[in-house]
Amino acid sequence: MQVNYLSHLLLVLKLLPIMKQSVDPADARVIFVSSRMESWRGEFNLANIQGQLSYDRTKFYSMSKLYMVRLLLFIKFSHSI
């Protein structure tokens, strides 16, 4: 989960203020490259976010892709980018 999602989240959160201060903030873009795995088995399960209760690598990969899509929507609607 850390590499597939949290590292991207940290990078985007660090870059957003810089992007907003750019010469033309309307030209600032965050581009995510993902897969369709978020629709396969992705689900929010905060009780097992680190796989301490059960772990399935395919399920956790699809969860990380689902979190990336949610992050994109959060950025789009809360930061106007």
N, C-alpha and C positions, 0 to 999 in steps of 0.2 A: 504494500500500500504506500510506503514512504516514497519509493522511486516513481511509481506510476501515477501518483496523485499529489502527495504533499510537496514534493520538490517543485512541481509545476505551480501549485498554489503560492508557495513562497516567492518564486520568481515573479509571478504576475503581480502580487501585492507590493513587491519592491519596485517594480517598473511603473505601476500606475501613476504615482505622483510625478515621475520624470516625464511620462508621456503627456500628462495634462499640462505640463509647463513647456512643452515643445512649441516651436514657432507657430504651428497651426494644429491645435489639438484635434480638429476635425479629421486630420489625416492620420491620427494615431490608430493603430490596429493591434488587436490581440488575435492571433490565428492559432487555432487548436487543430491538430491532426490527430484523429482518433480512429476508431473502428466501430463497426456495428455490434460489437460485443455487449454494449450497454443494454441492448434490447433482448439479449439472449437469456441471461440469468441474473442480471443486475438487480439488486435490491438494497434498500437502506437497512442496515442492522448495526446500530451503534453499540449494542451490547457485545458484539463480536468483531469489532472493527480491526483488531489486530490478530484475529484468528485464534484467540486463546481458548475458545469453546470448541470450535471445529474449524477445519481448514480444508478447502478444495481450491487448488490453484486456478482452475478455470473460472470458478465462481468469484474468486477474489479479483482476478483480472477484469472480469466483466463489471464488478462493483467499482473498480477504479475508473473504468471508462464512463460509468454512470455518474460518478462524482465529477468527472471532467465536464460532462455536459451540463450538470447543475452549476458548476463554477462559471461556465460560460454564460449561462442565463443570469446568474447573480451579477456578474460584471456588467452585462448588457443593461440590466434594469436599474442597478444601483449606482453605477459610475458613468453612465451615458457615453460609453465608448463603443 
